[in-house]
Amino acid sequence: MTTAIERLAGLAADWLHVPIPPEVLHAVHCATLDWFATTLPGTLQAPATLLSATGLGRPGGNAWCYTSERRIDPRGAAFINGSASHTVEFDDIYRDGGYHPGSPTFAAALAVAQDIGAPRDAFDRAVIGGYEVGCRLAMALQPSHYEFWHITGTVGTFGAAAAAAMLLGCDRDGIANALAISASLAGGIQQNLQGQSMVKAMHSGHAADAGILAAYAALAGATGSWESLDGSKGYAAATSDGIGNWEAAFEGAGDWTPITRMTVKIHGCCGHIFPSLDALAMLRAEHGFGPEAVEAIHIEGYGATKDICDRPNPRSAQEARFSAQYCLSALLVLGGVRLAAFTPEALRDPNIRAIMPRITVERAEDLATEYPRKRMARLHVQLKDGRKLSHFQRSRRGDPDNPISLADLMAKYEELATSVLPEAEKDRLRRIIFDGAELPDAVTKKTKVKN
């Protein structure tokens, strides 16, 4: 019987040689731009700046560390860049698996590709394969996996391993061994998503680093159990409520590839808050009320909306990105939930803080049963003039069934990259990603980070 690892490795290995359809290549380019958009602001913040200041990453490698602007070994670069890419909460989502594939997959693939001087085509193929493996594995483990495990930190290791193994020249069996080895390296617990912990972002960096380690081990000839995902004592059995929903994982395999079905984040916060943010924006556009008019707001959401995002009094930017109360209040006061919403000034804003106690969150069982493939919310707004407004948000803006335009993606990149790169450098990077044959490489930032 073919194991899950063999099937996943086979899907990744297919991308080593099949023609890349134009729509898939376009999706890769969009995902690459989106990764840089979310990574660049993170290179100016902890934990990436702290990791870089420790001297993490051996000199002499050819991988570019986007925090310190130096070339180091690929594992160190992947750890730092992967952490940076998951910091400001703008990284892409594979909705059906509740997983952020871009942060660990690109961090690993780019570091290895830069280090070995891989051609652009090999890099693009590795990214597709890494998304294929990680996103499909996420579907096999969810939703139960997410109760205790941070899926980007866990499953991200497998996606990173697949991408790195492909770049290093591994065949199907080599990729399979990299995935099997990853099963003993992948980790990341939910408790470290709470409070003022910085570890959530580091989960993505660790996944990228561990994936590269697994790939190099497989390349050297190390083997692992090919039943380490779906065996009775395998990864799925250990981290979910069964041995994996493999029927869901391999649905449409060979007919479509996950990178073409990504959610692009338009708010800089936890994606579980998005449906209520979109609903609030819809009600404001329709009825024209301001923050001073709001008496109370009640959110009905799915399980994670309540369990992860019901945080009435966040004290740090990281906590605020996971607080429905803060994010909805910031949308009312600031008009958006982007980088400016998480500055120290915004976190202290008395107008935002005044609204937060009026917002409550409830788990709605009918919405919870549709998770993770549907991310919905019912929003109820009570205005001080007596009006009661409600809106049922059936999907998030940016989801595959409610996509943003290429112009919206470009605007996101412009906004986020402008905070870090000079105009000419920002335009050069965008041209390389969409029009160039070369690999995205070093950049020069506006401000050097002092390590």
N, C-alpha and C positions, 0 to 999 in steps of 0.2 A: 504494500500500500504506500502511495506517495505521501510523504509528510508535508506539513505546512511549510516547513523551511525549504524543502525542495521546490515546492510550487512558487513560493515567493522569490527564491533565487532564480528560478527559471524565468519569471516575469521580468526581473531586473536584467538578466543576461540577454534576453531578447533585444533589449534596447541598445546592446553593444553593436548591433549590425543592421537592424531594420531601418528603412527610410523613416525620417521623422516627418510626420505630416505638418503642413504649414500651421494649422491651428494649434498643434502641440508646441511647435517651436515658438510661436507667438506667446503661448502661455508661459514657457520657460523665460522668455525675455521679460514679461510682465512680473513674474515672480522674482527675478533677479533684481529688477529695479525696486520692487517693494522691499526686498531684503535690505538693500542699501539704504532705502528711505528710513527704515526702522532702526537699522544698526548705527548709522552715523550719529544721531543724538545720544545714543547709549554709550558712545566712545568718550563722551565728556563727563560721564557720571559713574558713581559707584554702582555695582562692584567692579566693573571693568577697569576703572582707573586704579583701584586698590590692587587688583590682581597684577596689573602691569607694573605698578610701583614695586612689587616684591621681586621683580626680576624674573618672573615666570616666563619661561620660553628661552631655550638655549640659542645663543647667537650662532650664526653660520648657516642657518637654514634660509630658504628662499620664500617662505610664506610671510605675507605682510600683516603685521599687527596694526589694526586701524586705530587703536587707542594711542600707542606710543610712537607710531610712524617709524617702525624699524622692522627689519627682516629677522625672523626667528624660525625655530623649528615648527613644523606644521601642527604638532599636538598643542604646543603652547599658544600658537596663533588661533587655533580652533577653539580652545577653551576661552580665551579672552574675547575674541570676536563673537563667539556664540553667546556668551554672557551679555555682551553689549547689545546684541540683536533682540534680546528678550526683556530689556529693561524698561523701555517707555511704552510697552504694551500696544504696539502698532503692527506686530508681526502677523502673517497670514494664518488662516485657520482652515483645517479640513473639517467642515461642520459635522459630517456623519460619524467621525471618530473623535470629535472634541479635542483635536490635536493641532499643535502649531508645527508643521513640518519644516518651514523655511529656516527658522533659527538654527537648529542643529545640522540640517542637511547642507545648507549653503556654507555654513562655517567650516564644516569638514571638507566638503568638495572643493571649495575655493582654496583652502590652505594646502591640500594635497596637490591640486592642479598647479598652483603657483610654485610649490616646492619642486615638482618634477618637470615643470615646463610643459604641461599637457596642452594640446591644441584645444581651441574653443569647442569644437564639435564633441570631443571626449568629455569635456566639462558639462556641456548641455545634456548629453546622454546620461551621465552619472547623476545629475540632478533629477532627471525624469525617473530613473531607476530607484533612487533614494526615496522619492515621493511615493512611488508605486509600493515599495515595501512598507514604509512607515504608515502610510494612510490605510492600507488594507489590514495591517496588523492592528491598528487602532480600532477598526470596526470589529475585529474579532474579540477584543477585550472589553469594549464598552457596553453598557454604561457602568457596570459594577466595578471595574478597575479604578475608576476615578474616585471612589469612596475613600481610599487610603493612599493612592499613588498619583503623582503628578505625571500625566501621560506624556507630556513633552520631554520630560527628563528620562522617562523609561523607554517609551517607543522611539524617541528621537535617537537613541543609541543604535537601534537597528537600521533606521533610515540612513544615518551617517555612515554606518559600517558598509551598507550596500553601495553607497556612492563612492566611498573611498576605495573599496575593493574593486569596483569597476575601473576606476582611474588607474589603479595599480596593475591592471592587466589580468585580474583573476577571471577564470571561467565560471560556469555555473557552480561547479563543486567548490571552488574557492570562495565564491560569494556565500554559498550555503554554510561553509565552515565559519566564515566571518559572522554570520547571523547566529550560528550556534554558540560561538564564543561570546557574542554580545549578550546572550541570555543570562550569563553569569556576571556581567558588568553593569547592566542597566538598573538604575535606581532613581529615587526621588520621591519623598513622602509628602503628603498633603500638609502635615503639621508645619512644615517649613514655608508654607504659603501664608501663614498667619502672622499677625503682629508686624513688627518692624524688621523682620528677617529679610536679608538680601539673597537668600539661597535660591529663591525661585528662578531668578535670572541665571544663577550659576548652574542650575539643573541643565539648562540648554547647553551651556559651555561644557559641562562634564559629558553630556551625551555626545557632543561632537568629538571631544577628545577620546572618549572610550570607544567610539565607533572606529576612529582611525587606528587605535591600538588593536582592536579586533581584526581589522583589515590587514594590518602589517603582520599580525600573528598568523593569519590564514595564508598570506603570501609566503611566509617562511616555511609553511608546511604543517602548522599546528591544526589539529582537528577538534571538532566538538560533536556532541550528539545531535544528529539531525532530528531527533524527537524532543529537543529541548524546548520547543514551543508548545506542541500539542500532546506530549506524553503525559502519563498519569501523574508524574511529579515534575512536569515542565512549567514553563513560565506562565502560561495561561491559567493552569490549575492553581498556581501559587498566588497569583495576583488578581484573579477575577472569580466569579461564582461558578465556574465550570472549566472545561478544557478548551473553551473558545468557540465563538460563533463563526466558524469557518465558511459556512454557506454565505453569510453576509459579507465576509471578507473578500471572497473571490467572485462575488456577483459582477458580471460584465467583464471579467478579466480577459484581456485580449481584444475587447471591443472598445473600451475607453480607458483612459489612464487618469489617475486622480489629480494630476497637476492642472488639468483642464477644468476642474470643478472646485476651485478654491474660493474661500471667502476673503475678501480684502477689507481690512479694518479701516473704518473712517472715524472712529472715536479712539482716543488714546487710553483705553481702560479695558477692564475685563469684558470679554465678549458676551458673558451672561447678562450684562446690563444693557446691551445694545437694543433688545426689543422694546424695553421701556423707554430708553432714550429716543428711539425712533417714534414711538407713540406720542411722547411728550412734544417732540418737534412738530408732529402732524397736528396735534391739538392746538398748539400755539399758532401755527400757520393759519389754521381754519378760524380760530376764535380771537386771536390777537391779544391775549392777556400777557401781562408782565409778571415778574416775580412778586411784586407787592400785592398782587391780586389773589395769590394762592393761599387758601386756608389749610388744605390738606391734600396729600397725594397718597394713593394706595396702589401698590403693585401686586398683581397676581402673576406669578411666574412658575417655572418648573423647579425641580429640586435644587439645582445648583444656584439658581437665583437667590433662593432663601439661605441655603447652607453656606455659600461662599461670599455672597454679596450683601447680606443684611448686616452692615457694619455702621451703626448709628453715629459713632464718634471717632473717626480715623484721625491719627496724629501725625502720620508721615505720608509722603507722596505715594509710597508703595501701598500703604493701607487705603489711601483715598482712591487709587485706581481700582480697588475691589469693593468700594462702598457705593451701593446704589443711592444711598441718601446723599452722599457728597456729589456724585456725578450728575444726578438729576438737578440738584441745586445749582451746580456750576453751569449746567446748560441754561437754566433760567436766568442766571445773573450775567454770565459771560457770553452767552450765545453759542457756545460750542465746548466740546470736551477734547481739547487738543493739548499741545505742550504747555500753553499758557495756563491751563487749568491746574497745573501741579507745581507751580512755582511757590516758594515760601509765602509770597504775598497773597496768592490765591488761597492757600491753605488757611491763612489767618483772616480772610475776608469776612467781616461780620455779616454782610448781606447773604453770603453763602451759608454761613453757620446758623443764621436765623431761620432759614428754611428747613434745614436738615431734620430737626425734631418733628416736623409735620409729615414726614414721609415714612410709611410703613410697608413691610414686605411680607407676602404670604405665599406659601406653596399651594398651587392649584393642582389637584391630582390629575385632572384631565389633560393639563399641559405637561405634567411630569411624565405621563405614559408615552408621549410623543417624542421625548428626548432620547437620543441626541439628534435624530434626523430632522426634527423641527424645533426651532428656537422661537417660542412665542411668548407674548405677554398681554395681559389685559390691564389697562391703566385707567384709574378713576381719579379725576381731579375735582376737588370741591373748591369753588371760588368764594371769595368773601361776599360777593353780591348775591349769593344764593344759588348760582348756577352749578349744576353737576354734569361734568363732561366725562365721557368714557370712550376708549378706543381699544379695539382688539388688533394687535400687531401680529400678523400671521407669519412673518419672516423678518429677518434683519436686512437692512440695506447693506449691500455688499455680498450677501449670500448668493450662491449659484442661481437661485430662482428669483433673485432681486438684485442683479449685478449693478456695479457702478460702471461708468464709461471709461474708456482709455484716457479721456481728458481729465476725469476725476482722479485717476491714478497719477497722471502727470502732475496735477495740482498738489496731490499729497506729497509726492517726491519733492516738488519745488519748495513747499512749506517746510518739510522736515530737513531736507538737505541744506537749505539756505542758512539754517542756524549753525552750520558746521563748515561748509565749503565756500570758497570764493566763487563768484558767478561763472568764471571761465572754467574752473575745475568741475563744477556741478554740470555744466553743459557738456564738457568732454566725457565725463563718466556716462551720462545718459546716451550720448552718441555711440560710445563703445558697446554699451549693453544692447541697443536696438539695431545698430547699423554696422558695427565693426566685426571683424573676424577674429580679433585678438581677445585674450582673456582679460576680464577686469582685474586690475592690479593695484598698485600703490596710488594713493591720493595725497594731496597736500591740503591741510585744513587751515582755517583762518587763524586758529589759536592753538598753540602747542600746549599739551598737557604736561605740567611739571610733575615728574615722577619722584 
